[in-house]
Amino acid sequence: MTACLPPNLLALFEARPPIPYLPPPTDLLIDKKEKGKCIEYTGIAEYVGLFEDPKDTPPKPIIETRAEKKERRRREKEELLAYKVEQGIAQWNPAENPNATED
């Protein structure tokens, strides 16, 4: 199928040149360690004193998750509706309703 393509498109499908060969390294990591060329691993005990004291750090702010935020908003809406219903019941007076009709 690629034989039908023009030369400018056929050039896009050509293989890259091969990776040049490099011989393996002669010095292994074990040999370097024995010769003293490699840095030894050390602990962090000498730097622990430089850390800040956890008592001095301010507490992390409490971040509300989506579920908590949704639940809080639902509760607030229910409380507001319950308050409006209570206010409506307290102010309801059928004798003073101007829109009332006689049956």
Secondary structure by P-SEA (a helix, b strand, c coil): ccccccaaaaaaacccccccccccccccaaaaaaaccbbbbbcccccccccccccccccccccccaaaaaaaaaaaaaaaaaaaaaaaaaacccccccccccc
